[in-house]
Amino acid sequence: MPAGTIAIIGVGSVGASIAYTLMQRGLARRLLLVDRNADKARGEALDLEHCTPLVAPVDVRAVPLEEIAGSEVVIVTAGAKQEPGQTRLDLAETNVALFRTLLPEIVRRTPEAWLLIVSNPVDVLTYAALRLTGLPPRQVVGSGTVLDTARLRSLIARRVHLSPANIHAYVVGEHGDSEIAIWSSADAGAVPLSALRFGESAVLDGAAEADLLEQTRRAAGEVIAAKGATNWAISVATARILEAYVRDESAILTVSRLLDDYHGIRDVCLSVPSVISRGGVGAALPVPLSAAEAAGLRQSADAVRAVIGRLGLL
Ligand SMILES: NC(=O)c1ccc[n+]([C@@H]2O[C@H](COP(=O)([O-])OP(=O)(O)OC[C@H]3O[C@@H](n4cnc5c(N)ncnc54)[C@H](O)[C@@H]3O)[C@@H](O)[C@H]2O)c1
């Protein structure tokens, strides 16, 4: 069952790709595209409209922000993006300033809508969205490390020659340089990854794990250096979160969400495995962590809290 109306604020590379993916998956009956560059929004809407006879019925329109009232979900991708060599946290000041004006304008028109934040740094901006709007935590979510988790699973799958669908491993914490992987509970088809043998006698040892996590952390930078932006994988990750919401799946996804005493961490938005259903952001799963993983998650929380504190959001 598709959602009624989904508004996408910011129709650059990421916003346009999300619109395309939602359309392909039949996840919305109406897509509203909003960009401060009205020509860009209109061009994307027209281009997508020309697909409509060939996909599930959907009405695509470019509209000014004033016309998003009634949207069931608002996806925010507006803002500055990383230039080669920049970290996501380098964008915090610019994009928090943008959110201070943009978010109240959105929520004034769509107080009931589920807010899905994609702009970076996504953890800082998800926290900012909560603070700036006063919405309840279940109503505000960040795309978080759904993307990074997919990246790690695909890298592991390639290394062990198994389908990524059968690799279960979560990336948690900041969607950024301090993210960590939960190796202690990672498995392939119910076999702990640490016990898996593949090829002759190869195993995923500590060095291989560190290498795979490093590749995951560097993945966005590599894509940006090569083609200027990342768009396809984030659009599919966002569509997956939307799908769990629209279909009331109670799916477990590593979204960015407000933490309240998660392994002792509170009052910060970070990604941990969380239940997504039509009710919005549900329980955070109490995944067991090794001492090193718990310490890594706390360091990640400290890194994000330092930025939200510096920007006066605490
Ligand atoms: N969360 C993730 O995993 C993830 C992945 C990729 C990119 N991103 C982030 O998504 C954001 C967008 O990236 P992009 O590559 O699409 O950038 P882009 O520059 O192509 O697009 C940004 C768009 O936002 C629009 N915009 C700016 N201010 C606006 C406003 N007030 N109202 C409406 N529109 C506004 C711009 O006109 C532009 O079209 C960046 O912050 C980027 O870092 C996040």
The ligand as an SDF file (V2000), in Angstrom:
LIG
                    3D

 44 48  0  0  0  0  0  0  0  0999 V2000
   22.6720   10.5900    4.6120 N   0  0  0  0  0  0  0  0  0  0  0  0
   23.3890   10.0900    3.6250 C   0  0  0  0  0  0  0  0  0  0  0  0
   23.7800    8.9170    3.6490 O   0  0  0  0  0  0  0  0  0  0  0  0
   23.7240   10.9730    2.4640 C   0  0  0  0  0  0  0  0  0  0  0  0
   24.2390   10.4400    1.2780 C   0  0  0  0  0  0  0  0  0  0  0  0
   24.5260   11.3140    0.2230 C   0  0  0  0  0  0  0  0  0  0  0  0
   24.3460   12.6730    0.3920 C   0  0  0  0  0  0  0  0  0  0  0  0
   23.8480   13.1490    1.5670 N   0  0  0  0  0  0  0  0  0  0  0  0
   23.6380   14.5760    1.7980 C   0  0  0  0  0  0  0  0  0  0  0  0
   22.4720   14.9870    1.1110 O   0  0  0  0  0  0  0  0  0  0  0  0
   22.5660   16.3960    0.8600 C   0  0  0  0  0  0  0  0  0  0  0  0
   22.2630   16.6500   -0.6050 C   0  0  0  0  0  0  0  0  0  0  0  0
   23.2860   16.0980   -1.4150 O   0  0  0  0  0  0  0  0  0  0  0  0
   23.2260   16.2750   -3.0140 P   0  0  0  0  0  0  0  0  0  0  0  0
   24.3790   15.5190   -3.5600 O   0  0  0  0  0  0  0  0  0  0  0  0
   21.8500   16.0210   -3.4890 O   0  0  0  0  0  0  0  0  0  0  0  0
   23.5280   17.8430   -3.1140 O   0  0  0  0  0  0  0  0  0  0  0  0
   23.0450   18.8160   -4.2980 P   0  0  0  0  0  0  0  0  0  0  0  0
   23.8600   20.0620   -4.1540 O   0  0  0  0  0  0  0  0  0  0  0  0
   23.0360   18.0970   -5.5930 O   0  0  0  0  0  0  0  0  0  0  0  0
   21.5210   19.1420   -3.9040 O   0  0  0  0  0  0  0  0  0  0  0  0
   21.1420   19.9240   -2.8170 C   0  0  0  0  0  0  0  0  0  0  0  0
   19.8730   20.6400   -3.2350 C   0  0  0  0  0  0  0  0  0  0  0  0
   19.3360   21.3160   -2.0960 O   0  0  0  0  0  0  0  0  0  0  0  0
   18.7300   22.4870   -2.5990 C   0  0  0  0  0  0  0  0  0  0  0  0
   18.4740   23.4220   -1.4880 N   0  0  0  0  0  0  0  0  0  0  0  0
   19.3770   24.0870   -0.7470 C   0  0  0  0  0  0  0  0  0  0  0  0
   18.7360   24.8440    0.1760 N   0  0  0  0  0  0  0  0  0  0  0  0
   17.4140   24.6190    0.0100 C   0  0  0  0  0  0  0  0  0  0  0  0
   16.2530   25.0890    0.6560 C   0  0  0  0  0  0  0  0  0  0  0  0
   16.3040   25.9640    1.6720 N   0  0  0  0  0  0  0  0  0  0  0  0
   15.0490   24.6470    0.2370 N   0  0  0  0  0  0  0  0  0  0  0  0
   14.9650   23.7830   -0.8040 C   0  0  0  0  0  0  0  0  0  0  0  0
   16.0430   23.3080   -1.4530 N   0  0  0  0  0  0  0  0  0  0  0  0
   17.2390   23.7140   -1.0490 C   0  0  0  0  0  0  0  0  0  0  0  0
   19.7200   23.0000   -3.6300 C   0  0  0  0  0  0  0  0  0  0  0  0
   19.1500   23.9510   -4.5220 O   0  0  0  0  0  0  0  0  0  0  0  0
   20.1210   21.7040   -4.3160 C   0  0  0  0  0  0  0  0  0  0  0  0
   19.3050   21.4250   -5.4520 O   0  0  0  0  0  0  0  0  0  0  0  0
   23.9810   16.8020    1.2920 C   0  0  0  0  0  0  0  0  0  0  0  0
   23.9360   17.3430    2.6020 O   0  0  0  0  0  0  0  0  0  0  0  0
   24.7310   15.4970    1.2710 C   0  0  0  0  0  0  0  0  0  0  0  0
   25.8540   15.5180    2.1120 O   0  0  0  0  0  0  0  0  0  0  0  0
   23.5230   12.3340    2.5900 C   0  0  0  0  0  0  0  0  0  0  0  0
  1  2  1  0
  2  3  2  0
  2  4  1  0
  4  5  1  0
  4 44  2  0
  5  6  2  0
  6  7  1  0
  7  8  2  0
  8  9  1  0
  8 44  1  0
  9 10  1  0
  9 42  1  0
 10 11  1  0
 11 12  1  0
 11 40  1  0
 12 13  1  0
 13 14  1  0
 14 15  2  0
 14 16  1  0
 14 17  1  0
 17 18  1  0
 18 19  2  0
 18 20  1  0
 18 21  1  0
 21 22  1  0
 22 23  1  0
 23 24  1  0
 23 38  1  0
 24 25  1  0
 25 26  1  0
 25 36  1  0
 26 27  1  0
 26 35  1  0
 27 28  2  0
 28 29  1  0
 29 30  1  0
 29 35  2  0
 30 31  1  0
 30 32  2  0
 32 33  1  0
 33 34  2  0
 34 35  1  0
 36 37  1  0
 36 38  1  0
 38 39  1  0
 40 41  1  0
 40 42  1  0
 42 43  1  0
M  CHG  2   8   1  16  -1
M  END
$$$$
